[in-house]
Amino acid sequence: MKNIKAIIFDAYGTLFDVNSAAEKCKDKIGDKWEGFANYWRTTQLEYTWLRSLMKRHKDFWQVTEESLNKSMKAYEIDSSMRNELLDLYKILSPFKEVPEVLKSLKEKNFKLAILSNGTPSLLKELVKSNNLENIFDDIFSIEEVRVYKPDSKVYDIPIKKYHIQRNEVAFLSANTWDVSGGGNYGYNSIWVNRNNNIFDNLDYVPKHQIDHLSRLLDII
């Protein structure tokens, strides 16, 4: 990690809690809110992968809407809640340690960036709503290449912008497939494993695993 020049973060599930939209509606949804939130997220990811394989791209917001439609039917949630859930998804809450960790890293003069499936406008709104707009040097979206992670074209984006080597990037994600995607590409991938999950067998094992982002300060 001594040669790291850029620290790049996945957004959804790594910096921002993808379940926070449904959690804010749990009084209306009831006890099934968490199962619903997980189903929505899983469907959303499946749609990104399937669309990449089929070469039928839709942007992340369209995918988010379509996966929500299916999830609401599966969990029999009243359609009147659709707009509320979508509005809340635009302003997902960060995990509690995120703002302080990012400020500490900013002071160390690393290039800091987001590399996400999200659309540019969606990511900018998410960062702004959480008062993080002065932290990041860049917010990279897969819309530049119109294919979703873990396609290598996505991981190419910051390398081309910064003119650095792949092993000069520390890449953090809570998604094991994304950690593997970045690691197989050549990043120093770090798994943010908040829920004590099991890592996938995808030809990459990260050297570092942390249970929250504060641990990153001990590594870098």
N, C-alpha and C positions, 0 to 999 in steps of 0.2 A: 504493500500500500504506500510505500515511500515515494513512488513516482506518479501518484495520482494528481491530475490537473483539473479534472472535472468530476463533480458528484451529481449524478443524474437520478431522479426519482420517478418512479411510476406514481400516478396520481390516485386512481381509484382503488381503495383498499389498503394503500400504503401511506399516503398523506391524509386522505379523506375517507371517512367511514361510510361505505356504501349502504349500510343498513340504517343510517341515521334518518333518512327520509321516512321510511316506514315506522321507525321507532317514535318519531314525533307524532305519528297518527295512531299509536297503539291503543289509545283509549277508544278510538272508533273501530279499529280493526279487531281488537280483542287479543286473546292469548295466541292466536295463530300468526301474529304480526311478524315474528322472527322467521318462522318457516316460510312465510310469504316473501319476506325480504331476501332470504337465501335462494328461493326458487327464481325470483326476478333476476338476481345477479347471475345465477347459473345459466338461465335461458339467454340473458344478454350476451354472455361470453360465448355460448354455443353459436349464437347467430353471427358473431364476428368471425369465428373460425369457419363456419359453413359458407358465409358470403365470400370470404377470401378464397376458399377452395373452389367455389362455383364461379368466381370472378364476376360476381353480381354485387358490386359495392353499393352500400348505403352508408351515410355518415352515422356517427355514434349516437347522435340524438334520435335519428330515425330508428335505429336499432333498439335504443332504450324505450322508445314509445311502443314499438311492436312487441318487445319482450314483456313490457308491462301489460299490454292488452291480453296476452296469453295468460300471464300470471294471475291477473284479476279474475279471469274466468276459472282458472284452476282452483283458486281459493275462494271463489264465490264472494268477491268483494264488490260492493255496490259501485256501478260505473260513475256515480256522481263524485267519487273520490279521485278520479283519474287526474284531473287538472291540479288538484292539491298536491298529489304525490309527485307529479312532474315538476311543479314549481319548487318543491322542497329538494328535489334531486339537483336542481341548479345551484343550491346553496348548502350542499352537504357539509357537515361539521368535520373539522380536522380532529385527528386523535390528539389527546390532551397535551402530549409532550412536543408536538410538532412545531408550534411557533417558536418556542425557546431554542430548540435544537437548530432550527434553520437560522435564527439570528446568530447563534454561536458560530455556525459554519461560515456565515457571511463575513464575520470578523476575521476569519482565517484566510480570506482572499482566494478561495476556490471558485472556479466557475460552478454555478449552481443552476440546474435546469430541471424541467419536467419533460418527460417523454411519455406521451399518453395516447391511448385510443381516442380520447375526447376530441371534439371539434375545437378549433381555436377560440371561437366566441364562448363556448361553454366553459373551457378551461380558464379563460380570462375572467369571466364572471365568478367562477368558483374561487379563484385566487383573491379577487377584489373583495368578495363578500366576507372573506376571512382575514382581511387586512394584511395580506402577504404580497401585495403587488410590488413592493420595493425589494423583495428578496431575490427573485430569480433573474438571471441574465437572459434566459430564453425559456419559452414555453413551446416545446416541439409537439406537433400533432401528426398523427399518421396520415392526415389528409394531404400532406405534402407528397405522399407516394400512393395514397388511395388503396392501401392494403393493411390489414390489421396485424398486430403482434401475434405470434412471434416470427413473422417474416423478417429476414435479415435486412431488407430494404429499410425497415423502420429503424433498426439499430445503426444503420449507416448515417442517418440524418445528422446527429450531433458530431460525428467524426468528420464529416465533410464541412460542417460549419466551423469547427474549432481547429481543424488541421492538426489533429493529434492522433496518437496511436490508440488502438482498441484497449490495450492494457493500461492506458493512462486514465481510464474511466472507472470510477466506482459507481455501480448501478444497484439501486435498491428497489426491491419489490416484495410485496406480501404474497404475490401469486407465484407458485412454484414453476408453472409453465413459462412465466415471464423471466424468472431468475435463470432457468435453463436456457431459454431463448437468448438472453443477453450473454450468458456464460459460454454457450457454444459459439456465439459470434466472436467472443474474445474479450468481453468486459470482465472486470473483477466484480462479479455479481454477489450481492449480499442478500440473504433471505431474511425478511422481517416476519418472524413467525410468532405473532401475538397469541395465537390460540393453541400452541403446542400440537401443531399438525404434523403429518408424516410427509416427507418430501417425495416427489414423483421420481420415477425411474426414466429419465430422459437424457441419459448420456452426459450428465453434468452434476457434480456435487459441489456446492459452494464451500469455500474455505471458511466463511464466516456466516454465522446464524445469530440473530439478535431477537430478543423478545419485545423490544420497543426501540424507537429511534435514538433515544439517549445513549444507548450502547455504542452507537456509531462514533461518538466523540472519543471513545477509548481505542477505537481501531485506526481512525484517520490521524 
